[in-house]
Amino acid sequence: MTLKEMRFEIDRIDEEMLQLFEERMGIVKLVKSYKKEHQLNVLDTTREQQVLEKNLLKLKDKTLEKVYIKFLQHLMDLSKELQQ
């Protein structure tokens, strides 16, 4: 595969990730409303730990574990930011 082809594939994947990001953040907005209505805290450390553990089990390439944890943590941080 040429560099141009690899970059094309990255662009394609980024486009898919953008759609999924918007979909996820739409659900986060619903979570925000639910938590506000039920007077729940934005931060739920138990849930965050469950998300990390569950997704790490599904990770096929274990050499990516450290960066994947950072990715998930950052995504959850963005979700909390949107909820506040």
N, C-alpha and C positions, 0 to 999 in steps of 0.2 A: 504494500500500500504506500502510495506517495504521501508526502507531507500535506499536500493540498487535499488529498482524499481524507486523511486523518482529521484535518481541520474541519472539513465538511461534515464528517461524522460527529465531531464535538459540537458543531453548531446545531445539528439535527437533535442531538441529545439535550442540549441546552434548551431548545425550543420545547421539547417534551417536558423537561423539568420545570420550565416556566408555567406551563399549563397546570401541572400537578401542584406547584407552589401556590398558584392562585386558588386552586380548588381547596387545598389544605387551609389556607388563610381564611377562606370563606367559612369553613367549618369552625375555625378558631373564633371567628366573630360570633357564631352561634353559641359556642362554649362560653364566651365572654358574657353574653346575655343571660345564659342559664346561671352562671356563677353569680352574677349580679342579683338576679331575681331570687336566688336561694341563699344569698349572703355567704358565698363560699370564697375562700382565698384564691388568688390567682396562682400562687405557688403551691404545687402538690408534689413534694419530693418523692413520695412513694410511687406516684404515677410516672414521674420522670425515670426513676430507677427501673421500673417495669418496662418502659419503652426501650431504654438502653439494652437491658438484658434480652428482651424478646427479639430485637432486631440484630443484635450481635450473634445470636444463635443462627440466624438466617444468612449471615455473611459468609459467602463461599470462599473468598480470598482473604484468609486470616492475616495476611501481611498488611492489609488495609485497616486493621482493627483500630489502631491509634487515631488515624485520620478520620475514620468513620465515626468514632466516638465524638471527635471534635465537630464533625458535620452535624450529627444529631443534636449535640448540646447547643450548637449555635442556632439550629432550627427551632429548638424548644425555647431558647432565649428570645428569639424574634417573636415567637408565638406569645410568650409572656408579655413582651413589650406591647404587642398589639392589644392585649387584653387589659392593659392598664390605662 
